[in-house]
Every structure is written in structure tokens, then in C-alpha cells.
């Protein structure tokens, strides 16, 4: 079984440009997007590391920061009872990142959801298309600059006005 300090040393030796940190007790690696498949594949394929399960992949929008987007990947090694977090910064001008769906089957739908909600394109993905929103939907609803939909909530003091002005479906 490998310990945290050894993993940090091995990652630093194998990938010198990866930044290492801590996030809520989990080991955290900030990886350049071009290196993502190599780092994730190495973490998975090294026999004594065995990070074989991708539990989560999601997007984050840091509006006002450059790079604006980030993809966060959580990998688990059941063999070592350890979890690592990969952070991949993605610029707004070129929101592309290599796919992990070919290495981890669980990434398939999570990458599609991240694409649908944030507009981050996973190059090499076997079927990157919308998964939650209709095909003709314009924009990406989890982006912080996406317009918010608003519907006033009906309470007893305003329900007459709400129901009088609310468009209902007609038969």
C-alpha cells in the first residue's frame, strides 16, 4: 500500500509541471490540460497506484478569473484506500480538454453533462452531444453569465395577481 508522501514524490518525478496541493484532506493535482490523459492513465495503470475508478467529473465556472473554467476529476484507488483530485484549468477562448472517456468509461456521461452545462468540449469523446438540454437550446445554463429564468412564487397574499398574469397551457 502506498502512502500520500510517496505518491506526491512519484507524481512530482513523473510529471514535474503538475502542481500539488490539498483539498479537504484529499491530495490535489493541478494538471495542464494537454497532460490530462497521460497523468490519469499513469495513475490508473501503475500497479501499485491503481486509481481505477473515476467517481466524478464536473465543470466549474469562475467568471471574472482567467482561466475562467476548470474541470475537476476525482479518482479513487480502492487498493490504497485513497482519493485524488485533478484540477484542469480551461480558458474561455479555447474551452477544450482531452477526453477521459476512453480511459474511464464512467467519464462518458459526466463529460457530456459538463459539455451541456458549461460548453467545455472534450476532444476525442466518442459521442459528445447534449444530454440534459434540448438539442436546439442556446447557451449553457451553468455558466454564470447565462441569463436566469425567473418565475415569481405564489403566496396567499399575491396568488390572485400571479395566476392572473401567468401564461398557462391551453387545451
C-alpha positions as CSV (number, residue, x, y, z in Angstrom):
1,X,0.0,0.0,0.0
2,X,1.3,3.4,-1.0
3,X,1.2,6.5,1.3
4,X,0.4,10.1,0.4
5,X,4.0,11.4,0.6
6,X,5.3,8.6,-1.7
7,X,2.5,9.4,-4.2
8,X,3.4,13.1,-4.1
9,X,7.1,12.3,-4.8
10,X,6.3,9.9,-7.6
11,X,3.9,12.3,-9.3
12,X,6.5,15.1,-9.0
13,X,9.2,12.9,-10.5
14,X,7.0,11.7,-13.4
15,X,5.2,15.0,-14.1
16,X,7.4,18.0,-12.9
17,X,4.8,20.6,-14.1
18,X,1.9,19.2,-12.0
19,X,1.2,21.5,-9.0
20,X,0.4,19.5,-5.8
21,X,-1.9,20.7,-3.1
22,X,-4.5,19.6,-0.6
23,X,-8.3,19.9,-0.9
24,X,-10.4,18.9,2.1
25,X,-7.9,16.2,3.1
26,X,-7.6,14.8,-0.4
27,X,-4.4,15.1,-2.5
28,X,-4.9,17.6,-5.3
29,X,-3.1,17.8,-8.6
30,X,-3.4,20.8,-10.9
31,X,-2.7,19.4,-14.3
32,X,-2.1,21.1,-17.7
33,X,-4.9,20.1,-20.0
34,X,-2.5,18.6,-22.6
35,X,-1.2,16.3,-19.9
36,X,-4.5,15.1,-18.5
37,X,-4.7,11.7,-20.4
38,X,-1.1,11.0,-19.6
39,X,-1.5,11.8,-15.9
40,X,-4.8,10.0,-15.5
41,X,-3.6,7.0,-17.5
42,X,-0.4,6.7,-15.4
43,X,-2.4,7.0,-12.1
44,X,-4.6,4.2,-13.4
45,X,-2.0,1.9,-14.9
46,X,0.8,1.9,-12.3
47,X,0.2,-1.4,-10.5
48,X,1.0,0.0,-7.0
49,X,-1.2,3.1,-7.5
50,X,-4.2,1.6,-9.2
51,X,-6.5,4.7,-9.4
52,X,-9.0,2.7,-11.4
53,X,-12.3,4.4,-10.6
54,X,-13.3,7.9,-11.8
55,X,-16.1,8.8,-9.4
56,X,-16.8,12.3,-10.5
57,X,-16.0,14.7,-13.3
58,X,-17.6,18.2,-13.3
59,X,-17.1,21.7,-14.5
60,X,-16.7,24.9,-12.6
61,X,-17.2,28.5,-13.9
62,X,-15.0,31.2,-12.2
63,X,-16.5,34.2,-14.0
64,X,-14.0,37.0,-13.9
65,X,-11.0,34.8,-13.4
66,X,-8.6,33.7,-16.1
67,X,-8.7,30.9,-17.0
68,X,-12.4,31.1,-16.5
69,X,-13.3,27.4,-16.4
70,X,-12.0,24.4,-14.5
71,X,-12.7,20.7,-14.8
72,X,-12.4,18.7,-11.6
73,X,-11.9,15.0,-11.6
74,X,-12.0,12.7,-8.6
75,X,-10.1,9.4,-8.9
76,X,-10.2,6.6,-6.3
77,X,-7.7,3.8,-5.6
78,X,-9.6,1.0,-3.8
79,X,-6.3,-0.9,-3.4
80,X,-4.7,2.1,-1.5
81,X,-7.9,3.4,0.0
82,X,-7.0,6.8,-1.4
83,X,-8.7,9.5,-3.5
84,X,-7.0,12.2,-5.6
85,X,-8.5,15.3,-7.2
86,X,-7.3,16.5,-10.6
87,X,-7.9,20.2,-11.4
88,X,-7.6,21.2,-15.1
89,X,-7.8,24.9,-16.0
90,X,-9.6,25.6,-19.2
91,X,-9.5,29.1,-20.8
92,X,-12.7,30.7,-22.1
93,X,-11.2,31.5,-25.5
94,X,-10.4,27.8,-26.1
95,X,-12.7,25.6,-23.9
96,X,-11.3,22.3,-25.0
97,X,-9.9,19.4,-23.0
98,X,-8.9,15.8,-23.9
99,X,-11.5,13.2,-23.1
100,X,-11.0,10.7,-20.3
101,X,-13.9,8.5,-21.6
102,X,-11.5,6.2,-23.4
103,X,-9.6,5.5,-20.1
104,X,-12.6,5.6,-17.7
105,X,-16.0,4.5,-19.0
106,X,-17.7,6.4,-16.2
107,X,-16.4,9.7,-17.7
108,X,-18.6,9.3,-20.8
109,X,-21.9,10.8,-19.5
110,X,-20.2,13.1,-17.0
111,X,-18.2,14.7,-19.8
112,X,-21.4,15.0,-21.8
113,X,-23.1,16.7,-18.9
114,X,-20.2,19.1,-18.4
115,X,-20.3,19.9,-22.1
116,X,-24.0,20.5,-22.0
117,X,-24.0,22.7,-18.9
118,X,-20.7,24.6,-19.4
119,X,-19.8,24.3,-23.1
120,X,-16.4,22.7,-22.4
121,X,-15.5,20.5,-25.4
122,X,-13.9,17.1,-24.7
123,X,-11.8,16.3,-27.8
124,X,-11.8,12.7,-28.8
125,X,-15.1,11.9,-27.0
126,X,-16.9,9.1,-28.7
127,X,-20.4,10.8,-28.7
128,X,-20.2,14.4,-27.4
129,X,-23.8,15.7,-27.6
130,X,-26.3,17.3,-25.2
131,X,-27.6,15.1,-22.5
132,X,-29.8,17.3,-20.4
133,X,-30.9,20.2,-22.5
134,X,-32.8,20.0,-25.8
135,X,-30.6,20.0,-29.0
136,X,-31.9,23.4,-30.0
137,X,-31.1,25.1,-26.6
138,X,-28.9,28.1,-27.0
139,X,-26.1,28.5,-24.4
140,X,-25.0,26.6,-21.4
141,X,-27.1,27.0,-18.3
142,X,-24.5,26.5,-15.6
143,X,-22.3,29.3,-16.9
144,X,-22.5,32.3,-14.6
145,X,-23.3,34.7,-17.4
146,X,-26.3,32.6,-18.7
147,X,-29.5,34.6,-18.1
148,X,-31.5,33.4,-15.1
149,X,-35.1,32.3,-15.6
150,X,-37.4,33.9,-13.1
151,X,-40.9,32.9,-12.1
152,X,-42.4,34.6,-9.1
153,X,-43.6,32.3,-6.3
154,X,-47.3,32.4,-5.5
155,X,-48.2,33.0,-1.9
156,X,-51.6,33.7,-0.3
157,X,-51.1,37.5,-0.5
158,X,-50.2,37.6,-4.2
159,X,-51.6,34.4,-5.7
160,X,-54.5,36.2,-7.5
161,X,-52.1,38.6,-9.3
162,X,-49.7,35.7,-10.1
163,X,-52.4,33.4,-11.6
164,X,-54.0,36.3,-13.5
165,X,-50.6,37.1,-15.2
166,X,-49.1,33.6,-15.6
167,X,-49.3,32.0,-19.0
168,X,-51.0,28.7,-18.7
169,X,-51.1,26.0,-21.4
170,X,-54.3,26.0,-23.3
171,X,-56.2,22.8,-24.4
